Amino acid sequence: MRQKISNFKFQISNLKLFFCFLLTAYCLLFTVSIASAETKEFTLTVTDSEIELNGTKFMVWKYNDTFPGPEIRVKEGDVVKIKLRNKSSAKHGLFFHGLYVNPRVSIQEQEIFVDPDYEYTYGEFVAGPAGTHLYHCSWNMAEHLTRGLYGAFIVEAKDEPKSDKEFVYIISDWNSKAENGDDHYGTGHPRTMLDNDITTINERAVTGDNPIVMEAKKGERIRMRLANIGHLPHKIRFAQNFIITHEDGYPISQPKAQDSLTIYPGKRYDIVITAKKSGKEVFYHSIDMPPGVKEKLTASEDSQKASAAHTHDDSHGHSNNIHKENKTGVIKEAPIIVLDVRGGQ
């Protein structure tokens, strides 16, 4: 019996040594990989500013005096260090949308808010997963994202698929009535989000007569990174089929061809298009509200109109411009991007 116990203890001891060896080896490999990786440092400075969209002036905050914020682009495995410097009149935080930053940047650290005239450097983290991601303010996000505090965070894969050209587009939506004071709830209030009446793609307001032009040569393979930082579901429809290769940074297991895509808030997609023929082809944009949401908005709108009529005051009535366009099932589309293909390879 004594011999059996002794052998058992010996086996357990060997097992502990084995796992200790594995853990040590993993830590050494991780340390070596970090030491050999390239360190990329970025500073984001927040300032008060103003932009004009469709004739409405919006008070915004900017990262490094740009709207949207500057694109952060690194390679998978790079070590990333980011400093947030607050030169604005309000407090701000920083959230890394879709990135693996824990435990290097803890949840508590992402909840740190930087007061005016202060700065904070976040813990180093290894860039990943590869794909299209975002960074944005983490303080009062409903308003601060509505006021422009966001940017693209691109992590290039070690085996990045080859493309001849790449374009990054961030879509958002804004409420002119709330900013002008016509809606008493104010910009960023939940009651105004579904009533947003201006769509932007990067810094440009979508008006139907000013689409962004992507130039390419016949035969080129074009990669588009699309992200929705707004509050509404944005639908993109194209004249030809495209292939969705990634969703939220992850490869699609079975990519398939399609000609339209609805991008819900916070979602990111990578799509690939081949410039098959010379000429111009259009990407159309529309708001694709789910039927259930439309019905709830209709009930809410009718209730508010009745309340306003009862008080003989319609100044606080809340209407949904996008929803009104969709009540009959007709989706109003506007050109948002033009693919201009010339010549050949």
N, C-alpha and C positions, 0 to 999 in steps of 0.2 A: 504493500500500500504506500509505504514511504517512497519507494522507487518510482511509482506511478506519479505521485504528487511532484516529485523532483523533476521528472521528465516534462510534466505539464507546465511547471514554472519555467523550465528551460525553453519550451516552445513559445510561451508567451513573451519571454524576454527577447527571443530572436525576432518575433513578430514586431515588437516595439522598435527594436533596432532597425528593422527593415523599413518601417513607416517613417522613422526619423531620418533615415538615409534618403528616402524619396522626397520628404519635405525639404530637406537641406538642398538636394539637387534642384528641386523646383525653384526655391528661393534664389539659388545661385544663377540659374538660367534666366530667371526674371530680372535679377539685378544686372546681369550682363547685357540682356536685351535693352534694358532702360539706358544703361551706360553707353551702348553703341548707337541708340536711336538719336535722331536729330532733335534738338530742343527748339521749339518755335515759341517766341514770346510776342504777345500782342497787348496793346493798350487801347482801351475804349474810353473816350472822354465824352461825357454827356453834357450837352448845353441846351439852353432854351432857344427856340427858333420859331419860324413861321413859314408855312408853304401855302400856295394857292392851288386849289383843285376845282375846275369847272366854275371859276369865278368866286368861290368861297374861300376865305382865308381861314386856315386852321392853325391854332397854336399847337406846336409840336415840340418834341425833344428829339435831338439828333445824336447819333454816335459819330464822333470825329467829323462833325459838321456835314454829314451826308445823310440822305434819305433815299432808300433804306440805309442801314448801317453798312460799313465796308464788308465786303466778302472776306471771310476767313477760310483759307484753303490750306490744308495740310495733307500729308500722306499717312496712310494706315500705319500705326505703330510709332508715329512721332510723339514726342513728349510736348505737351501744350501747357503754357503758363499765360494766364490772362489777368491783367490789372484793370479794374474799373475805377475811373476817376470821375468824380461828380462835380461839375462846374455849373450845374443848373440850380434852379430855385426850389426843387423838390427832391425827396429821397427816392433812391432807385436800388434795384437789385439786379442779379444776372442769373438766368436759367439757361441750361444747355439742353435744348429740345431734341431728344432722340439719341443723345450721346451717352456712352458708358463712362461716367465720371466718378462713380462710387467705387471704393471708399476713399479715393484720393481727394475728391471734392464731396464732402458729406452732404446729406440732406439738410442738416443744420446750417452748413456753410452756404448752401444755395438760398437759405432763408435769411441771410445777413443782408441788411439794407443799409446803404451808404448815404449818410446825410450830406447836404450841400457842403462843398469845400473839403470833403474827405475823400480818401481813396482806399481801395482794398485789393489785395492780390490773392487770387484763388489758388488753392493747392494744385500742383502739377498733376496732370492726368494723361494717360496714353490714348491717343486718338483712335476711336473706333465706336461702333462698327463703321465700315466703309459705306459711303452713301451720301444722300442729300439730307442735311439737317438744318436746324435754325438755332439762333441764340436770341434771347429777348429779355426784357425787363421782367422781374419776378414780383415787383411791388404793384399792387392794385392793377393787375394785368388787364382787366376789362377796359380801363381807360388808357393805360400807358402803351399797350399794343395798338389801341385805336389812334394814338397820337404818334405813331411812327417809330417806337423803340424796338426794332427788330432787324435782323440781318441773316444772310445765308452762311451756314457753316458746312463746308464741303470737305469730306474725308475721301481722298482718292484711294482706291483699292490697290494692293500690291500687284494684282493682275488685272488692272483697269482695262476694260474692253476698249479697243481702238475706235476712235471716232475722228472724223476730219474736222468737225467743228462742234463747239459746245456752247449752249446758252442757258443762263440761270434766270428764272422768272419767279418773283414772289407776288402773289395776288392778295389784295386786301380790300376792305370795303369801309366806307365812311358815311357819316350822316350830316348833311349840310344844314338841315333844319335845326338839329340839336346845337350845332356850332354857332349858328346865327341867332340863337335864342328863341327860335320859333317853337321849340319843344321844351317845355319846362323841366323835363327830366335831365337834360344835359348830355354832353358827349361822354360815351363810355358807360352810361347807365343801362342796365339790362333791358329796360323797356324801349330803348332806342336801337338796340343792336339789329333786330330783325327788320327795322325800317330803314336801314342804310341805303342811300340812293346814289352813291358814287363808288365805282370800282376802280382800283388802281392795279397796274402791273408794273412792278418796280416803282419808279418815281412818276409814272405817267398815268393820268386819268383816262379811262376808256370812254370815249365820246362817240365812237362809231365812224369817225372820219380821220382818226390819227393813229392807225395801227402801227405797232413796232414792225420794222422790216428786218427779216433774217436773210442775208445774202448767202448764196451757195452756188456751187457748180454742179452741173449734171453728173450724177453718179456718186456724189459725196454722201457720207454717212453722218447724220446730224443727231447729236444727243441734246435733249432738252431736260433740264431739271426744273420741275414745277412744284411750288409749295403754296399752301393756303394759310396765311396768318390771320385771315379775317374771321367774321362771325357767320357768314352765309356759305352755303354749298355752291361752288362755282363750277359750271359745266363748260368744257372745251370740246368743240366739234371741228373736225378737219375734213378737207375735201378727199383725202386719201387715207388709207389705213396706216396706223403706226403700231409699234410694238412696245408694250410696257415691260421694261426689264427689271425695275426695282420698285418696291413700295416701302416707304418709311426706312429706306436704307438697306432693305433686305432683298436679295435676288428673288424674282418670281420663278417658282419651280417649273411652271409650264407657260412660258410667255405665249401670248396669242395676239393676232392682229385685230384691231378695232379702230373705229373712226371717231369715237367720242369717249369722254372721261369726265366723271363728276368728282371734284376734289373737295372733300369735306374739311371743316376747320381743323387745322393742325396736321393735316396729311401732306405727304410728299411723294412724288412719283418721278421716276426717270423713264423717259420714252425715247425711242429711236425711230428716226424717219430716214428713208433713202430718197434723195432728190432724183426722181425717176425721169422727169422731163423738164424742158425749158419752159419758162413762163412763171406766172404768179398764182399761188394757191393760198387760200385764206383759212385761218383759224377763227372760228366764231365763238363768242362768249355769251353765256346767259346764266341767270340764277335758277337753280334747280331745287326748289323747295319741295320736300316730301309732302304728299297729299294730306297726311294727318296734321302736319304743321299748318298747312293752308287753312284747314277747317277750324283749328283753334284760333288762328289769327283772325279769321272772319268773325267768329263768335266774340272775340275780345274787342274787335273794331266796332261791331254793331252795338255791343254793350256800352262802349265809351261814347258812341254817337248819341245813344239814347240818353245817357247821363248828361251829356253836354246840352242836348235839346231841352231836357227837364230844367236845367239851371239857366237856360237861355244864354249859355256861354260856351262857344265851341273853340275857344282859344287854346284849350288844353286837350282837345281831341287828338288821339293818336292814330294815324293812318299808316298803312304799309304800302308804299309805292310799288315795291317789287311784287307784293302779293296781288295787288289790283291788276297788274299786267297778266298774272297767271290764273285769275279766277275763271276765265273762259277756256283754260287749257292751252292758251297760246303763250309760248315762251318767246319773249322779245330777245332776239340775238343781235349782237354787234360785232363787227370785225375787231379782233384784238391783236392778231399777229398775221403778217403776210410773209410767206416763204417765196423769195424771189430767186429763181433758179436761172442761171445764165450759162451759156456755152457748155463745155464738157471737159472731162479730164483726158 
